[in-house]
Amino acid sequence: MRFTPSNSSVVPAIQIIALALYVIACVSTLVAGQGTAKPGRTVWDGAFTADQASRGSVSYSANCAECHGASLQGGESKALRGEQFWSDWRESTVGELLAYISKNMPYAEDGSRAGTLSPSIYAEIVAHILERNELPAGTVQLTESSSAGVQIIRKDGPGELPASTLARVVGCLAPRGSDGSWRLVRATRPERVSATGTASEGEVALGDREYQLKFVLTPLTNFVGHRMLVTGLLLGDGGVDGLNVSSVKSVGATCN
C-alpha cells in the first residue's frame, strides 16, 4: 500500500490513529498465520499411540515374526529395527513405510497373502516397528492420513541417504569429460525413488551438488545442457562417489 503525503505538514490525528490500527491488524494477522502454520512432522513428534503399538505387537507376532524374527532382529528376511531399519527407511516417511507394508506383506512365495490384513492392523504393526526402534508414542493414532509426510529421520536431524539406496536426482547434464565421463551439475540432493515430491522434475529448484554418472547405457550427447532426471544406486553416502545409473530422462531442453 502506498501513502501519498498531503500538502499540509501536519497530519491529522485521525490519520495517525487509522494508520496505527492498520499496522496492528497486519502484524496480528502475520503472527496468527505463523501460529497456525504446521511445521514438518517427524517420527520424534509421536506418530502412533502406545495402545496401538501394544496391539501391533500381537499382530506382528502372528503375521511377521516368522520371517523377520520375534524381536525384529531379522531371520529369513531383513531386520526391522536398529541400523537395518535406519538404512532402509531414513529420509523417507512413515506414510511410505505403511504403504509398502500394506501392499507387500505378509510375504508368501505366490504373493497370496500380500495386502490381506485390515488397514488398522497394518497401522498397528507399523506402530510396533516404530516403538521397537525407540521412537516415542504420541496422542494421535497412526493412520494412512496421519502418517503422510511424517519424516523418518534420526534424532540429530536429516542426513545423507546411505550408499546403495535407489535414488533420483535432478540436475544439468554437463559436456562429456576428456576421460569420457558424464557429470550432472547444479543437482538436487538425492531422494528415495519411493518418495513423492510436491513439484514435477521440470519445476523443482536445482541445487549445488555434482554427481558422476557411471555405467550409463543411454546415449547422452544430444542432451548436454538439458535438465535431466537421473535414477540409480548411490555410490557412497549421498552419492559422493557418483550414481550407478539405471535410467535417465530429459525433463527440460534448458537448465534454468
C-alpha positions as CSV (number, residue, x, y, z in Angstrom):
1,M,0.0,0.0,0.0
2,R,1.3,3.5,-0.9
3,F,0.7,6.6,1.2
4,T,0.9,10.0,-0.5
5,P,1.7,12.9,1.8
6,S,-0.7,15.8,1.7
7,N,0.4,19.4,1.1
8,S,-0.1,20.1,4.8
9,S,2.9,19.4,7.1
10,V,0.6,18.5,9.9
11,V,-1.0,15.0,9.7
12,P,-4.4,14.9,11.3
13,A,-4.6,12.8,14.4
14,I,-7.4,10.7,12.9
15,Q,-5.0,9.6,10.1
16,I,-2.3,8.6,12.7
17,I,-4.8,6.5,14.6
18,A,-6.0,4.8,11.4
19,L,-2.5,4.1,10.3
20,A,-1.6,2.6,13.7
21,L,-4.7,0.4,13.7
22,Y,-3.8,-0.8,10.2
23,V,-0.3,-1.7,11.2
24,I,-1.6,-3.6,14.3
25,A,-4.0,-5.5,12.2
26,C,-1.3,-6.5,9.8
27,V,1.0,-7.6,12.5
28,S,-1.7,-9.6,14.2
29,T,-2.6,-11.3,11.0
30,L,1.0,-12.2,10.4
31,V,1.5,-13.6,13.9
32,A,-1.7,-15.6,13.7
33,G,-0.6,-17.0,10.4
34,Q,2.7,-18.1,11.9
35,G,1.0,-19.7,14.8
36,T,-1.3,-21.8,12.6
37,A,1.4,-22.9,10.1
38,K,2.1,-26.6,10.5
39,P,5.9,-27.4,10.6
40,G,7.1,-30.6,9.1
41,R,6.5,-33.5,11.5
42,T,9.0,-36.3,12.2
43,V,8.9,-39.6,14.0
44,W,10.2,-37.8,17.1
45,D,6.9,-36.0,17.4
46,G,5.0,-39.2,18.2
47,A,3.4,-40.8,15.1
48,F,1.4,-43.5,16.9
49,T,-0.1,-44.3,20.3
50,A,1.2,-46.7,22.9
51,D,-2.0,-48.7,22.8
52,Q,-1.7,-49.0,19.1
53,A,1.9,-50.3,19.4
54,S,0.8,-52.8,22.0
55,R,-1.9,-54.2,19.7
56,G,0.7,-54.2,16.9
57,S,2.9,-56.5,18.9
58,V,0.3,-59.2,18.8
59,S,-0.4,-58.7,15.1
60,Y,3.4,-58.7,14.3
61,S,3.9,-62.0,16.2
62,A,1.1,-63.6,14.2
63,N,2.0,-62.2,10.7
64,C,5.6,-61.1,10.6
65,A,7.8,-62.8,13.2
66,E,8.3,-66.0,11.2
67,C,10.4,-64.1,8.6
68,H,11.6,-61.0,10.5
69,G,12.2,-62.5,13.9
70,A,10.3,-62.3,17.1
71,S,12.3,-59.3,18.2
72,L,12.5,-57.8,14.7
73,Q,16.1,-58.9,14.7
74,G,15.8,-60.5,11.2
75,G,15.9,-64.1,10.0
76,E,14.7,-65.3,6.6
77,S,14.1,-61.6,5.9
78,K,15.7,-58.3,6.9
79,A,15.7,-56.9,10.4
80,L,13.2,-54.3,11.1
81,R,15.0,-52.5,13.9
82,G,18.4,-51.0,14.6
83,E,20.8,-50.0,11.8
84,Q,19.0,-52.1,9.2
85,F,15.8,-50.2,9.8
86,W,17.5,-46.8,9.6
87,S,19.4,-47.8,6.5
88,D,16.3,-48.9,4.7
89,W,13.9,-46.2,5.8
90,R,15.6,-43.0,7.0
91,E,14.9,-39.9,4.9
92,S,11.6,-41.4,3.8
93,T,8.2,-41.1,5.6
94,V,6.0,-43.2,7.9
95,G,3.3,-43.0,5.2
96,E,5.7,-44.6,2.7
97,L,6.6,-47.3,5.2
98,L,2.9,-48.0,5.9
99,A,2.1,-48.1,2.2
100,Y,4.9,-50.5,1.4
101,I,4.0,-52.9,4.2
102,S,0.2,-52.7,3.4
103,K,0.9,-53.6,-0.3
104,N,3.6,-56.2,0.1
105,M,3.1,-58.0,3.4
106,P,2.7,-60.6,4.8
107,Y,5.1,-62.4,2.5
108,A,4.2,-65.6,0.6
109,E,6.0,-67.1,-2.4
110,D,2.9,-66.8,-4.5
111,G,2.0,-63.4,-3.2
112,S,-1.3,-64.6,-2.0
113,R,-1.0,-63.0,1.5
114,A,0.1,-59.6,0.5
115,G,-2.4,-56.9,1.3
116,T,-4.8,-59.2,3.1
117,L,-4.8,-57.6,6.5
118,S,-7.0,-54.7,7.5
119,P,-5.8,-51.1,7.4
120,S,-5.9,-50.9,11.2
121,I,-3.8,-54.0,11.6
122,Y,-1.2,-52.7,9.2
123,A,-1.1,-49.4,11.1
124,E,-0.7,-51.3,14.4
125,I,2.2,-53.3,13.0
126,V,4.0,-50.1,11.8
127,A,3.4,-48.6,15.3
128,H,5.0,-51.6,16.8
129,I,8.0,-51.3,14.5
130,L,8.4,-47.6,15.4
131,E,8.2,-48.3,19.1
132,R,10.8,-51.1,18.9
133,N,13.1,-48.6,17.2
134,E,12.8,-46.5,20.4
135,L,10.7,-43.8,18.8
136,P,8.2,-42.0,21.1
137,A,4.5,-42.6,21.2
138,G,2.1,-39.7,20.8
139,T,-1.6,-39.0,21.4
140,V,-2.9,-39.5,17.8
141,Q,-3.3,-42.9,16.3
142,L,-1.3,-43.8,13.2
143,T,-3.4,-43.9,10.1
144,E,-2.9,-43.6,6.4
145,S,-3.7,-39.9,6.5
146,S,-1.9,-39.1,9.8
147,S,1.3,-40.8,8.6
148,A,1.6,-38.9,5.3
149,G,4.6,-36.7,5.3
150,V,5.9,-37.7,8.8
151,Q,9.6,-37.9,8.2
152,I,11.7,-40.8,9.4
153,I,14.9,-39.1,10.4
154,R,17.5,-39.6,13.2
155,K,17.2,-37.5,16.3
156,D,20.0,-35.2,15.2
157,G,18.2,-34.4,12.0
158,P,18.2,-35.3,8.4
159,G,21.3,-37.0,7.0
160,E,22.6,-38.3,3.7
161,L,20.9,-41.3,2.1
162,P,23.1,-44.4,2.6
163,A,25.2,-46.0,-0.1
164,S,23.3,-48.4,-2.4
165,T,20.0,-46.6,-2.0
166,L,17.9,-46.4,-5.2
167,A,17.5,-42.7,-5.5
168,R,16.7,-40.0,-8.0
169,V,18.3,-36.6,-8.6
170,V,17.5,-33.7,-11.0
171,G,20.3,-31.5,-12.5
172,C,22.0,-30.2,-15.6
173,L,24.0,-32.5,-17.9
174,A,27.5,-31.2,-18.3
175,P,29.5,-31.7,-21.5
176,R,31.3,-35.1,-21.6
177,G,34.7,-35.0,-19.9
178,S,38.0,-35.7,-21.6
179,D,38.1,-39.1,-19.9
180,G,34.7,-39.9,-21.4
181,S,32.7,-39.5,-18.1
182,W,29.4,-37.8,-17.7
183,R,28.5,-35.5,-14.9
184,L,25.3,-34.0,-13.5
185,V,25.9,-30.5,-12.1
186,R,23.7,-28.0,-10.2
187,A,21.9,-31.1,-9.0
188,T,19.4,-31.7,-6.1
189,R,20.0,-33.8,-3.0
190,P,19.2,-37.4,-3.7
191,E,15.7,-38.6,-2.9
192,R,14.4,-42.1,-2.5
193,V,12.6,-43.3,-5.6
194,S,9.6,-44.2,-3.4
195,A,9.3,-40.6,-2.2
196,T,6.5,-38.3,-3.5
197,G,7.6,-34.8,-4.3
198,T,5.5,-31.7,-4.4
199,A,6.8,-30.4,-7.7
200,S,7.5,-32.0,-11.0
201,E,11.0,-32.7,-12.1
202,G,10.8,-29.8,-14.5
203,E,9.9,-27.3,-11.8
204,V,11.9,-28.4,-8.8
205,A,14.6,-26.0,-7.6
206,L,18.1,-27.0,-8.7
207,G,20.8,-27.4,-6.1
208,D,24.6,-27.2,-5.8
209,R,25.5,-30.9,-6.0
210,E,27.6,-32.7,-8.6
211,Y,27.4,-36.4,-9.4
212,Q,29.5,-38.6,-11.7
213,L,27.2,-40.8,-13.8
214,K,28.5,-44.3,-14.1
215,F,27.5,-47.3,-16.2
216,V,25.5,-45.1,-18.5
217,L,24.0,-47.1,-21.3
218,T,21.8,-44.4,-22.9
219,P,23.5,-42.1,-25.5
220,L,23.6,-38.6,-23.9
221,T,25.3,-36.4,-26.4
222,N,22.1,-34.8,-27.6
223,F,21.1,-33.9,-24.0
224,V,24.0,-31.7,-23.0
225,G,22.6,-28.6,-21.3
226,H,19.3,-30.3,-20.6
227,R,17.6,-30.6,-17.2
228,M,17.8,-34.3,-16.5
229,L,16.1,-36.7,-14.1
230,V,18.5,-39.5,-13.2
231,T,17.7,-42.6,-11.2
232,G,20.3,-45.0,-9.9
233,L,22.1,-46.6,-6.9
234,L,24.1,-44.2,-4.8
235,L,27.8,-44.8,-4.8
236,G,28.8,-43.8,-1.3
237,D,26.6,-42.0,1.2
238,G,24.6,-39.2,-0.6
239,G,26.2,-40.3,-3.9
240,V,29.6,-38.8,-3.0
241,D,31.2,-41.3,-5.4
242,G,28.5,-40.9,-8.1
243,L,25.5,-42.8,-9.3
244,N,25.2,-46.3,-10.8
245,V,22.7,-45.2,-13.4
246,S,19.5,-47.2,-14.1
247,S,17.6,-44.6,-16.1
248,V,18.0,-41.0,-17.4
249,K,15.3,-38.7,-18.8
250,S,15.3,-35.2,-20.2
251,V,12.7,-33.1,-18.3
252,G,13.7,-29.8,-19.9
253,A,15.6,-28.7,-23.0
254,T,17.2,-25.9,-21.0
255,C,18.6,-25.9,-17.5
256,N,17.2,-22.9,-15.7
